[in-house]
């Protein structure tokens, strides 16, 4: 059944007689022109899902959030489920929208809804490489030359899906769980993707000054071409942060679960993207 989280009537129809909901609808955007829609879908959409789940007596809600909702700090560091949100210039509008969405879920929990919040790190896999985190594959395929010294968490899209289903089948309630496969330097990630694509990896390390120049150039190119910029002011800040996300709580909660190695995730995704491009040629 297709629907829209901003359409309350459609949500009501979709949840009729349903005992569990995995709420993964959301928008990831770091550009100004997509900001209004992102807040509507991520925050208002989540409020609608929570309200309808309560109204329809849904037994269980699994909310797919993001580690972004935990907030970032200027110095980076290690992040676990106990981290409290703090206002920071490093927090993107995407992060703010996911944080506000979580507040709606916690409200639902206070009203009697059984719910768990999952906080995936940057999700990698095959998808639309013109939007969201899949865009990094497109950037490397197009031989984007710049890299940063930043470190970030990454996780296989199929791992996130498996965790959602496994958690749904437990009795865990009123909890949040970080879903992070591994923490890698951006350079290592980009080099690995480039190798599987048979492309040249990035060779120019940025400084904060060069990064500021780069995102401004991308914004200018975007203005004239009407294409989404590969780099924005917000994504540049994230790319320079060195943040490690801890997955110990999840692995203790699901002792038989194991994450897909990042190398395997990247290889599978690159194979599918290459197949996609070959099909375009034929």
SEBA-148408 format. One line per field, with one value per residue: residue number from 1; residue in three letters; x, y, z of N, C-alpha, C in turn. Coordinates in Angstrom, 1 decimal. Layout:
k: c(NUM:...)
r: c(ALA:...)
n_px: c(X:...)
n_py: c(Y:...)
n_pz: c(Z:...)
ca_px: c(X:...)
ca_py: c(Y:...)
ca_pz: c(Z:...)
c_px: c(X:...)
c_py: c(Y:...)
c_pz: c(Z:...)
END
This chain:
k: c(1:2:3:4:5:6:7:8:9:10:11:12:13:14:15:16:17:18:19:20:21:22:23:24:25:26:27:28:29:30:31:32:33:34:35:36:37:38:39:40:41:42:43:44:45:46:47:48:49:50:51:52:53:54:55:56:57:58:59:60:61:62:63:64:65:66:67:68:69:70:71:72:73:74:75:76:77:78:79:80:81:82:83:84:85:86:87:88:89:90:91:92:93:94:95:96:97:98:99:100:101:102:103:104:105:106:107:108:109:110:111:112:113:114:115:116:117:118:119:120:121:122:123:124:125:126:127:128:129:130:131:132:133:134:135:136:137:138:139:140:141:142:143:144:145:146:147:148:149:150:151:152:153:154:155:156:157:158:159:160:161:162:163:164:165:166:167:168:169:170:171:172:173:174:175:176:177:178:179:180:181:182:183:184:185:186:187:188:189:190:191:192:193:194:195:196:197:198:199:200:201:202:203:204:205:206:207:208:209:210:211:212:213:214:215:216:217:218:219:220:221:222:223:224:225:226:227:228:229:230:231:232:233:234:235:236:237:238:239:240:241:242:243:244:245:246:247:248:249:250:251:252:253:254:255:256:257:258:259:260:261:262:263:264:265:266:267:268:269:270:271:272:273:274:275:276:277:278:279:280:281:282)
r: c(UNK:UNK:UNK:UNK:UNK:UNK:UNK:UNK:UNK:UNK:UNK:UNK:UNK:UNK:UNK:UNK:UNK:UNK:UNK:UNK:UNK:UNK:UNK:UNK:UNK:UNK:UNK:UNK:UNK:UNK:UNK:UNK:UNK:UNK:UNK:UNK:UNK:UNK:UNK:UNK:UNK:UNK:UNK:UNK:UNK:UNK:UNK:UNK:UNK:UNK:UNK:UNK:UNK:UNK:UNK:UNK:UNK:UNK:UNK:UNK:UNK:UNK:UNK:UNK:UNK:UNK:UNK:UNK:UNK:UNK:UNK:UNK:UNK:UNK:UNK:UNK:UNK:UNK:UNK:UNK:UNK:UNK:UNK:UNK:UNK:UNK:UNK:UNK:UNK:UNK:UNK:UNK:UNK:UNK:UNK:UNK:UNK:UNK:UNK:UNK:UNK:UNK:UNK:UNK:UNK:UNK:UNK:UNK:UNK:UNK:UNK:UNK:UNK:UNK:UNK:UNK:UNK:UNK:UNK:UNK:UNK:UNK:UNK:UNK:UNK:UNK:UNK:UNK:UNK:UNK:UNK:UNK:UNK:UNK:UNK:UNK:UNK:UNK:UNK:UNK:UNK:UNK:UNK:UNK:UNK:UNK:UNK:UNK:UNK:UNK:UNK:UNK:UNK:UNK:UNK:UNK:UNK:UNK:UNK:UNK:UNK:UNK:UNK:UNK:UNK:UNK:UNK:UNK:UNK:UNK:UNK:UNK:UNK:UNK:UNK:UNK:UNK:UNK:UNK:UNK:UNK:UNK:UNK:UNK:UNK:UNK:UNK:UNK:UNK:UNK:UNK:UNK:UNK:UNK:UNK:UNK:UNK:UNK:UNK:UNK:UNK:UNK:UNK:UNK:UNK:UNK:UNK:UNK:UNK:UNK:UNK:UNK:UNK:UNK:UNK:UNK:UNK:UNK:UNK:UNK:UNK:UNK:UNK:UNK:UNK:UNK:UNK:UNK:UNK:UNK:UNK:UNK:UNK:UNK:UNK:UNK:UNK:UNK:UNK:UNK:UNK:UNK:UNK:UNK:UNK:UNK:UNK:UNK:UNK:UNK:UNK:UNK:UNK:UNK:UNK:UNK:UNK:UNK:UNK:UNK:UNK:UNK:UNK:UNK:UNK:UNK:UNK:UNK:UNK:UNK:UNK:UNK:UNK:UNK:UNK:UNK:UNK:UNK:UNK:UNK:UNK:UNK)
n_px: c(0.8:0.7:1.5:1.5:3.3:2.5:-0.1:-2.8:-5.2:-4.5:-2.5:-4.0:-5.6:-3.6:-2.7:-4.7:-5.8:-3.2:-0.3:2.3:4.7:7.2:8.9:10.4:10.4:11.7:13.6:16.8:18.8:21.1:21.0:19.8:17.4:15.9:15.1:12.7:10.7:12.0:11.9:9.1:8.4:10.1:9.6:6.8:5.7:6.6:5.2:2.6:2.6:3.1:0.9:-1.2:-0.6:-1.0:-3.8:-4.8:-4.2:-1.7:0.6:3.4:6.1:8.8:11.2:13.1:15.7:18.6:22.1:22.7:20.8:21.6:23.4:26.4:29.7:32.1:34.7:34.5:35.0:33.9:30.8:27.9:24.8:24.0:24.5:23.7:21.6:23.0:23.0:24.8:27.0:27.9:25.9:23.7:20.8:19.4:20.1:18.8:16.2:15.8:16.3:14.1:12.1:12.5:11.7:9.0:8.5:9.2:7.3:5.1:5.7:5.4:2.7:1.9:2.6:4.3:7.6:10.7:13.8:15.9:19.2:20.9:24.2:25.9:24.3:25.2:25.0:23.2:21.3:19.5:21.8:21.8:20.9:20.9:22.9:23.9:25.0:27.7:28.9:28.4:29.9:32.5:32.6:32.5:34.9:35.7:37.9:38.7:39.5:38.9:40.3:38.5:36.6:34.1:31.0:29.7:27.3:25.8:23.0:21.4:21.9:20.8:18.1:17.8:18.2:16.1:13.9:14.5:14.6:12.0:10.7:11.3:10.7:11.6:11.5:11.0:13.7:16.8:19.0:22.2:23.1:25.7:28.1:30.9:33.7:35.2:37.9:37.2:38.8:39.8:37.3:36.6:38.7:38.5:36.0:36.6:38.5:37.0:35.4:37.2:38.3:40.0:41.1:40.5:42.8:43.6:44.0:41.9:41.9:40.4:40.0:40.3:38.1:36.0:36.2:35.7:33.0:31.6:32.2:30.9:28.2:27.9:28.2:26.0:24.0:24.0:23.7:21.6:21.8:22.1:24.4:27.6:28.9:28.2:27.9:27.0:27.5:30.2:31.2:30.5:32.1:34.6:34.6:35.7:34.4:33.4:31.2:29.6:28.7:28.1:25.9:23.8:24.9:25.0:22.3:21.3:22.8:23.4:23.7:25.6:27.6:27.8:31.0:32.6:34.0:32.8:30.2:30.7:31.8:29.6:27.7:29.1:29.3:26.6:26.1:27.8:26.8:24.3:25.1:26.2:24.0:22.7:24.2:23.5)
n_py: c(-1.2:2.1:5.3:8.4:10.0:12.4:12.4:11.9:10.4:8.4:7.1:6.2:4.3:2.5:1.5:0.1:-2.6:-3.5:-4.8:-4.0:-1.5:-0.3:2.6:4.2:6.2:9.1:12.1:12.9:15.6:18.1:20.6:23.9:24.4:22.1:22.0:22.8:20.9:18.6:19.0:18.9:16.2:14.6:15.5:16.4:14.3:12.1:12.6:12.3:9.5:8.4:9.4:8.1:5.5:5.2:5.7:3.6:1.5:0.2:-2.4:-2.2:0.0:0.6:3.0:4.4:6.3:8.3:8.5:11.1:12.4:12.3:14.3:16.2:17.0:19.7:18.7:16.1:12.7:9.9:8.3:7.2:5.6:7.2:9.8:13.2:15.5:18.5:21.9:22.9:24.3:22.4:20.6:19.5:20.7:18.4:16.7:18.1:17.9:15.1:14.8:16.3:14.7:12.4:13.3:13.3:10.6:9.8:11.2:9.7:7.3:8.1:8.3:5.8:4.1:1.4:1.4:1.5:3.1:3.3:4.1:4.5:4.8:6.4:5.2:2.7:1.3:-0.1:2.0:5.0:6.9:9.6:11.0:11.4:9.3:7.5:9.1:9.4:7.3:8.0:10.3:9.4:7.7:9.6:10.5:12.4:14.6:15.4:14.9:14.4:14.6:13.4:11.2:8.7:7.0:4.0:1.8:-1.2:-1.2:-3.4:-4.5:-2.7:-3.1:-5.8:-5.6:-4.0:-5.7:-7.8:-6.5:-5.7:-8.1:-8.6:-7.9:-5.5:-2.2:1.4:2.2:3.2:2.4:2.4:1.8:0.7:-0.3:0.0:2.3:4.4:6.2:8.9:8.9:6.3:5.0:6.2:5.5:2.8:2.4:3.6:1.8:-0.5:0.4:0.8:3.3:6.4:7.3:9.9:12.5:14.9:16.4:18.2:21.4:23.2:25.8:25.3:23.5:25.2:26.9:24.9:24.1:26.4:26.7:24.5:25.2:27.4:26.2:24.5:26.4:27.3:25.0:23.7:21.3:19.0:20.0:18.4:18.8:20.6:23.4:22.3:19.5:19.5:20.3:18.0:16.2:16.8:16.2:14.0:11.2:8.6:5.9:3.9:0.5:-1.4:-1.8:-2.6:-5.0:-6.5:-6.7:-8.1:-10.8:-12.8:-11.5:-10.1:-7.7:-6.8:-6.9:-3.8:-3.8:-5.8:-4.8:-2.5:-3.6:-5.1:-3.1:-1.5:-3.2:-3.4:-0.8:-0.5:-2.3:-1.1:1.2:0.0:-1.1:1.3:2.0:0.1)
n_pz: c(0.0:-1.0:0.3:2.2:4.7:5.5:5.0:6.8:6.7:4.8:6.3:8.4:7.1:6.3:8.7:9.8:11.6:12.0:13.8:14.2:13.4:11.4:11.2:8.8:7.0:5.6:5.0:3.7:3.6:2.8:1.7:1.3:-0.1:0.2:2.7:4.1:3.2:4.3:7.1:7.4:6.5:8.2:10.9:11.3:9.9:11.4:13.8:13.0:12.4:14.9:16.3:14.9:15.3:18.0:18.0:16.5:18.0:17.7:18.4:18.5:17.8:15.7:15.4:12.9:13.3:13.5:14.0:13.9:15.3:17.9:18.1:17.4:18.6:18.6:19.0:18.2:19.0:21.1:20.8:22.5:23.5:25.6:25.1:25.3:23.6:22.3:21.5:18.6:16.2:14.5:14.2:11.8:9.8:9.1:11.2:13.3:12.5:12.8:15.5:16.6:15.6:17.1:19.6:19.3:19.2:21.8:23.2:22.3:23.6:26.2:26.3:26.2:24.1:22.8:22.0:20.2:19.5:16.8:16.0:13.3:11.9:9.2:6.4:4.1:0.8:-2.0:-4.0:-4.7:-6.1:-6.4:-4.3:-0.7:1.5:-0.3:-2.2:-2.0:-3.4:-6.0:-6.2:-5.9:-8.2:-10.1:-9.8:-7.7:-6.3:-3.7:-0.3:3.3:6.6:8.3:10.4:10.5:11.3:9.8:8.2:6.9:4.7:4.7:7.1:8.9:8.3:9.0:11.8:12.6:12.2:13.9:16.4:16.5:17.1:19.7:23.2:24.0:25.1:25.2:24.6:23.1:20.4:19.1:15.7:14.3:12.0:11.6:12.3:10.2:8.6:6.3:4.1:3.8:3.3:0.8:-0.8:-0.9:-2.2:-4.6:-5.6:-6.0:-8.0:-10.0:-10.4:-10.1:-6.9:-4.3:-4.1:-3.0:0.0:2.1:3.8:6.5:5.3:2.5:2.3:2.8:0.5:-1.4:-0.9:-1.4:-4.1:-5.2:-4.5:-6.2:-8.8:-8.6:-8.7:-11.3:-12.8:-11.7:-10.4:-7.7:-5.2:-4.7:-2.4:0.6:2.9:5.3:5.0:4.7:7.2:8.7:7.5:8.4:11.0:13.7:14.7:16.7:16.8:19.2:19.3:21.3:23.0:21.3:20.4:22.7:23.2:21.1:20.9:19.0:16.6:13.9:12.3:8.9:7.2:6.3:3.9:2.4:2.2:0.6:-1.7:-2.7:-3.2:-5.1:-7.2:-8.0:-8.7:-10.9:-12.6:-13.1:-14.5:-16.7:-17.9:-18.7:-20.9:-22.7)
ca_px: c(0.0:1.5:0.9:2.3:3.2:1.8:-1.6:-3.3:-6.2:-3.8:-1.8:-5.1:-6.0:-2.5:-2.4:-5.9:-5.5:-1.7:0.2:3.6:5.0:8.6:8.8:11.7:10.2:12.4:14.4:18.1:19.2:22.0:20.9:18.8:16.1:15.2:15.0:11.3:10.1:12.7:11.3:7.7:8.4:10.8:9.0:5.4:5.4:6.7:4.1:1.4:2.8:3.0:-0.5:-2.1:-0.2:-1.8:-5.2:-5.1:-3.7:-0.6:1.3:4.8:6.7:10.3:11.5:14.4:16.2:19.9:23.1:22.7:19.9:22.4:24.2:27.8:30.4:33.2:35.9:34.2:35.0:33.1:29.3:27.0:23.3:23.8:24.8:22.5:21.6:23.5:23.1:26.2:27.1:28.2:24.6:23.0:19.4:19.0:20.2:17.8:14.9:15.7:16.2:12.7:11.3:12.6:10.9:7.6:8.4:9.3:6.0:4.2:6.0:4.8:1.3:1.5:3.0:5.6:8.5:12.2:14.4:17.2:20.1:21.9:25.2:25.7:23.9:25.8:24.4:22.8:20.1:19.5:23.0:21.7:20.4:21.2:24.2:24.4:25.7:29.2:29.3:28.3:31.0:33.7:32.4:32.8:36.3:35.8:39.3:39.1:39.1:39.2:40.9:37.5:36.2:32.6:30.4:29.0:26.6:25.2:21.6:20.7:22.1:19.8:16.8:17.7:18.1:14.7:13.0:14.9:14.2:10.5:10.2:11.6:9.8:12.3:10.6:11.6:15.1:17.4:20.1:23.0:23.3:26.9:29.0:32.3:34.0:36.3:38.3:36.6:39.8:39.7:36.1:36.6:39.7:37.9:35.0:37.3:39.2:36.0:34.9:38.3:38.4:41.0:40.7:40.8:44.3:43.9:43.4:41.4:42.0:39.1:39.9:40.0:36.8:35.1:36.2:35.1:31.5:31.1:32.2:29.8:27.0:27.9:27.9:24.6:23.1:23.9:23.4:20.3:22.0:22.4:25.9:28.2:29.4:27.5:28.5:26.7:28.2:31.6:31.4:30.4:33.2:35.8:34.5:36.2:33.4:33.3:29.9:29.7:27.6:28.1:24.5:23.0:25.4:24.6:20.8:21.2:24.1:23.7:23.8:26.9:27.6:28.5:32.2:32.5:34.6:31.8:29.1:31.1:31.9:28.3:27.1:29.8:29.0:25.3:26.1:28.5:25.8:23.4:25.7:26.4:22.6:22.4:25.0:22.9)
ca_py: c(0.0:3.3:6.4:9.6:10.2:13.7:12.2:11.2:9.5:7.3:6.4:5.4:3.1:1.6:0.9:-0.6:-4.1:-3.7:-4.8:-3.4:-0.5:0.2:3.9:4.5:7.2:10.3:12.8:13.3:16.7:19.1:21.8:24.8:24.3:20.9:22.0:22.8:19.6:17.7:19.1:18.4:14.8:14.0:15.8:16.3:12.9:11.2:12.9:11.6:8.1:8.2:9.6:7.1:4.2:5.2:5.7:2.3:0.4:-0.6:-2.9:-2.0:0.9:0.7:4.2:4.5:7.6:8.5:9.0:12.6:12.9:12.4:15.5:16.2:18.1:20.2:17.9:14.7:11.8:8.7:8.6:6.1:6.0:8.1:11.2:14.1:16.5:19.8:22.8:23.0:24.7:21.2:19.9:19.9:20.7:17.1:16.3:18.8:17.3:13.8:15.0:16.7:13.5:11.5:13.8:12.8:9.2:9.8:11.6:8.6:6.3:8.6:8.1:4.4:3.4:0.6:1.8:1.5:4.0:2.8:5.2:4.0:5.7:6.7:3.9:2.4:0.2:0.2:2.8:6.2:7.6:11.0:11.6:10.7:8.8:6.8:10.1:9.2:6.4:8.8:11.3:8.6:7.2:10.8:10.8:13.6:14.6:15.9:14.1:15.1:13.7:13.1:9.8:8.6:5.6:3.5:0.6:-1.7:-1.0:-4.6:-4.8:-1.9:-3.7:-7.0:-5.2:-3.5:-6.8:-8.6:-5.8:-5.7:-9.3:-8.7:-7.2:-4.3:-1.0:2.6:2.1:3.6:1.6:2.8:0.7:1.1:-1.4:0.3:3.7:4.5:7.5:9.1:8.6:4.8:4.7:6.7:4.7:1.4:2.6:3.9:0.5:-1.5:1.0:0.9:4.7:7.1:7.8:11.3:12.7:16.2:16.6:19.6:22.1:23.9:26.9:24.7:23.0:26.4:27.3:23.9:24.0:27.6:26.5:23.6:25.9:28.2:25.3:24.1:27.5:27.5:23.7:23.2:20.0:19.0:20.1:17.2:19.2:21.8:23.9:21.3:18.2:19.8:20.3:16.6:15.4:17.1:15.7:12.6:10.7:7.1:5.5:2.6:-0.4:-2.4:-2.0:-3.4:-6.4:-7.2:-6.9:-9.1:-11.5:-13.6:-10.6:-9.6:-6.7:-7.1:-6.1:-2.7:-4.1:-6.6:-3.8:-1.6:-4.4:-5.5:-1.9:-1.0:-4.2:-3.1:0.5:-0.7:-3.0:-0.1:2.1:-0.8:-1.2:2.5:2.0:-0.8)
ca_pz: c(0.0:-1.0:1.1:2.5:6.2:5.8:4.8:8.0:6.3:4.3:7.4:9.2:6.3:6.3:10.0:10.2:11.9:12.0:15.1:14.4:12.4:11.3:10.6:8.2:6.0:6.0:3.9:4.1:2.7:3.4:0.9:1.8:-0.8:0.6:4.2:4.5:3.1:5.2:8.4:7.3:6.5:9.3:12.2:11.2:9.4:12.6:14.7:12.4:12.5:16.3:16.7:14.3:15.9:19.3:17.7:15.9:19.0:17.2:19.6:18.5:16.8:15.6:14.7:12.4:13.5:13.0:15.0:13.8:16.3:19.1:18.1:17.3:19.3:17.8:19.0:17.8:20.1:21.1:21.1:22.8:23.6:26.7:24.7:25.3:22.5:22.6:20.3:18.1:14.8:13.7:14.0:10.5:9.9:9.1:12.6:14.1:12.2:13.4:17.0:16.9:15.3:18.2:20.7:19.0:19.6:23.2:23.6:22.1:24.6:27.5:26.1:26.3:22.9:23.0:20.9:20.3:18.5:16.3:15.5:12.4:11.4:7.7:5.8:2.8:0.1:-3.3:-3.9:-5.6:-5.7:-6.6:-3.0:0.6:1.7:-1.5:-3.1:-1.9:-4.5:-7.3:-6.1:-6.2:-9.5:-10.9:-9.4:-6.9:-6.0:-2.4:0.9:4.6:7.6:9.2:10.7:10.7:11.4:8.6:8.4:5.7:4.7:5.0:8.6:9.5:8.1:9.9:13.2:12.8:12.3:15.1:17.6:16.5:17.6:21.1:24.1:24.4:25.0:25.7:24.5:21.8:20.1:17.9:14.8:13.6:11.6:11.9:12.2:9.2:8.0:5.0:3.0:3.6:2.6:-0.6:-1.6:-1.1:-3.2:-5.9:-6.0:-6.6:-9.3:-11.0:-10.6:-9.3:-5.6:-4.0:-3.9:-2.4:1.3:2.3:5.0:6.6:4.4:1.2:2.3:2.6:-0.9:-2.2:-0.9:-2.1:-5.6:-5.5:-4.5:-7.4:-9.9:-8.5:-9.0:-12.7:-13.4:-11.1:-9.9:-6.2:-5.0:-4.1:-1.1:1.1:4.1:6.4:4.8:4.9:8.7:9.2:6.9:9.1:12.4:13.9:15.6:16.8:17.4:19.9:19.1:22.3:23.6:20.4:20.3:23.9:23.1:20.0:20.9:17.8:15.5:13.6:11.2:7.6:7.1:5.4:2.6:1.7:1.9:-0.5:-2.9:-3.2:-3.7:-6.3:-8.3:-8.5:-9.4:-12.2:-13.5:-13.4:-15.5:-18.0:-18.5:-19.4:-22.1:-23.7)
c_px: c(0.9:0.8:1.9:2.2:2.6:0.3:-2.1:-4.3:-5.5:-3.1:-2.9:-5.5:-4.9:-2.3:-3.7:-5.6:-4.1:-1.2:1.6:3.9:6.5:8.6:10.2:11.5:10.9:13.1:15.7:18.5:20.1:22.0:19.7:17.4:15.3:14.8:13.6:10.6:10.7:12.1:9.9:7.7:9.0:10.1:7.5:5.0:5.5:5.6:2.9:1.5:2.5:1.5:-1.4:-1.8:-1.0:-3.3:-5.6:-4.6:-2.6:0.3:2.7:5.2:8.2:10.5:12.9:14.9:17.6:20.8:23.2:21.8:20.5:23.2:25.7:28.4:31.6:34.4:35.7:34.2:34.2:31.7:28.6:25.6:23.1:24.1:23.6:22.7:22.1:23.4:24.5:26.1:27.4:26.9:23.9:21.5:18.8:19.0:19.1:16.4:14.7:15.6:14.7:11.8:11.3:11.8:9.4:7.4:8.4:7.9:5.0:4.4:5.3:3.3:0.9:2.0:4.3:6.5:9.9:12.7:15.8:18.0:21.2:23.0:25.0:25.5:24.5:25.1:24.0:21.4:20.2:20.7:23.0:21.1:20.9:22.6:24.8:25.2:27.2:29.7:29.3:29.5:32.3:33.7:32.8:34.2:36.5:37.2:39.7:38.7:39.5:39.8:39.8:37.3:34.8:32.2:29.7:28.4:25.9:23.7:20.8:20.8:21.0:18.4:16.7:17.5:16.7:13.8:13.3:14.4:12.6:10.0:10.6:10.5:10.5:11.5:11.4:13.1:15.5:18.7:20.9:23.3:24.5:27.8:30.4:32.6:35.3:36.7:37.6:37.5:39.8:38.5:36.1:37.6:39.2:36.8:35.6:37.9:38.2:35.3:35.9:38.5:39.6:40.4:41.0:42.3:44.6:43.2:43.0:41.8:40.6:38.9:39.5:38.6:35.7:35.0:35.5:33.5:30.9:31.1:31.1:28.4:26.8:27.5:26.5:23.6:22.9:23.4:22.0:20.5:22.4:23.9:26.4:28.7:28.6:28.3:28.2:27.5:29.7:32.0:31.4:31.6:34.5:35.8:35.1:35.4:33.3:32.0:30.0:28.5:27.4:26.7:23.7:23.5:25.1:23.1:20.5:22.5:24.4:23.9:25.2:26.8:28.3:29.8:32.0:33.0:33.5:30.6:29.5:31.2:30.6:27.6:27.7:29.4:27.6:25.3:26.8:27.5:24.7:23.9:25.9:25.0:22.2:23.0:24.3:21.4)
c_py: c(1.2:4.4:7.5:9.8:11.5:13.6:11.3:10.1:8.2:6.5:5.6:4.2:2.0:0.8:0.1:-2.1:-4.4:-3.8:-4.3:-2.6:-0.2:1.5:4.3:5.6:8.5:10.9:13.2:14.4:17.7:20.4:22.6:24.6:23.1:20.9:22.0:21.5:18.5:17.8:18.6:16.9:14.2:14.3:15.7:14.8:11.9:11.4:12.2:10.1:7.7:8.3:8.5:5.7:4.1:5.0:4.3:1.1:-0.5:-1.1:-2.5:-1.0:0.9:2.0:4.3:6.0:7.7:8.9:10.5:13.2:13.0:13.7:15.3:17.3:18.5:19.3:16.4:13.8:10.6:8.9:7.3:6.6:7.0:9.6:12.0:15.2:17.9:20.7:23.0:23.4:23.5:20.4:20.4:20.1:19.3:16.5:16.8:18.2:15.9:13.8:15.3:15.5:12.5:12.0:13.4:11.4:9.0:10.2:10.5:7.5:6.8:8.4:6.7:3.5:2.6:0.8:1.7:2.4:3.4:4.0:4.7:5.2:5.9:5.3:3.8:1.2:0.7:0.9:3.9:7.0:9.1:11.7:10.8:10.3:8.0:7.8:9.9:8.3:7.1:9.7:10.6:8.1:8.4:11.3:12.2:13.5:14.9:14.9:14.9:14.1:13.2:11.6:9.7:7.2:5.3:2.1:0.2:-1.6:-2.2:-5.0:-3.9:-2.5:-5.0:-6.6:-4.7:-4.6:-7.6:-7.8:-5.7:-7.0:-9.6:-7.9:-5.9:-3.1:0.2:2.6:2.8:2.7:2.1:1.6:1.2:0.0:-1.2:1.8:3.7:5.9:7.7:8.7:7.1:4.4:5.0:5.9:3.3:1.4:2.7:2.6:-0.4:-0.9:1.0:2.4:5.2:7.6:9.2:11.4:14.0:16.3:18.0:20.1:22.7:25.1:26.3:24.1:24.1:26.9:26.2:23.9:25.3:27.4:25.5:24.3:26.8:27.3:24.8:25.1:27.6:26.2:23.2:21.7:20.1:19.1:18.8:17.5:20.5:22.2:22.9:20.0:18.4:19.7:18.8:15.9:15.7:16.6:14.3:12.0:9.2:6.7:4.0:1.8:-1.5:-2.8:-2.9:-4.9:-7.2:-7.5:-8.0:-9.9:-12.3:-12.8:-10.2:-8.7:-7.2:-6.3:-5.0:-3.0:-4.8:-5.7:-3.0:-2.4:-4.7:-4.3:-1.4:-1.9:-3.8:-1.8:0.4:-1.4:-2.0:0.8:1.3:-0.9:0.1:2.6:1.2:-0.4)
c_pz: c(0.0:-0.3:1.3:4.0:6.5:5.5:5.9:7.6:5.7:5.3:8.2:8.4:6.4:7.6:10.6:10.4:11.9:13.4:15.3:13.2:12.5:10.5:10.1:7.1:6.5:4.8:4.5:3.1:3.5:2.6:1.4:1.2:-0.4:2.0:4.7:4.4:4.0:6.6:8.4:7.4:7.8:10.7:12.1:10.8:10.6:13.6:14.3:12.6:14.0:16.7:16.2:14.9:17.3:19.0:17.3:16.8:18.4:18.4:19.7:17.4:16.9:14.8:14.2:12.4:12.8:14.1:15.0:14.9:17.7:19.2:18.0:18.1:18.4:17.8:18.6:19.0:20.0:21.6:21.4:23.1:24.7:26.3:24.7:24.2:23.0:21.3:19.9:16.7:13.9:13.4:12.7:10.8:9.8:10.5:13.5:13.8:12.8:14.9:17.3:16.6:16.5:19.4:20.5:19.4:21.1:23.8:23.5:23.2:25.9:27.5:26.0:25.1:23.2:21.8:21.2:19.2:18.1:15.7:14.6:12.1:9.9:7.0:4.4:2.1:-1.3:-3.2:-5.0:-5.2:-6.0:-5.3:-1.8:0.6:0.6:-2.4:-3.1:-3.0:-5.8:-7.3:-6.5:-7.7:-10.5:-10.6:-8.8:-6.2:-4.5:-1.3:2.2:5.5:8.6:9.4:11.1:10.8:10.2:8.9:7.1:5.8:5.1:6.5:9.3:9.4:9.0:11.3:13.5:13.0:13.6:16.4:17.7:17.2:19.0:21.9:24.6:24.2:25.7:25.7:23.2:21.7:18.9:17.0:13.9:13.3:12.0:11.7:11.3:8.9:6.6:3.9:2.7:2.9:1.1:-1.4:-1.9:-2.2:-4.6:-6.5:-6.6:-7.9:-10.4:-11.3:-9.8:-8.0:-5.4:-3.7:-3.2:-1.1:1.5:3.7:5.3:5.6:3.0:1.1:2.1:1.2:-1.7:-2.1:-1.5:-3.6:-6.0:-5.5:-5.7:-8.6:-9.8:-8.9:-10.6:-13.4:-12.9:-10.6:-8.4:-6.0:-4.3:-2.7:-0.7:2.4:5.3:6.2:5.0:6.4:9.2:8.7:7.6:10.5:12.5:15.1:15.5:17.4:18.0:19.7:20.1:22.8:22.6:20.4:21.6:23.9:22.2:19.9:19.7:16.5:15.2:12.4:10.0:7.5:6.0:4.0:1.7:1.2:0.6:-1.8:-3.6:-3.9:-5.0:-7.5:-8.9:-9.2:-10.8:-13.1:-13.9:-14.5:-16.8:-18.7:-19.2:-20.7:-23.2:-23.8)
END
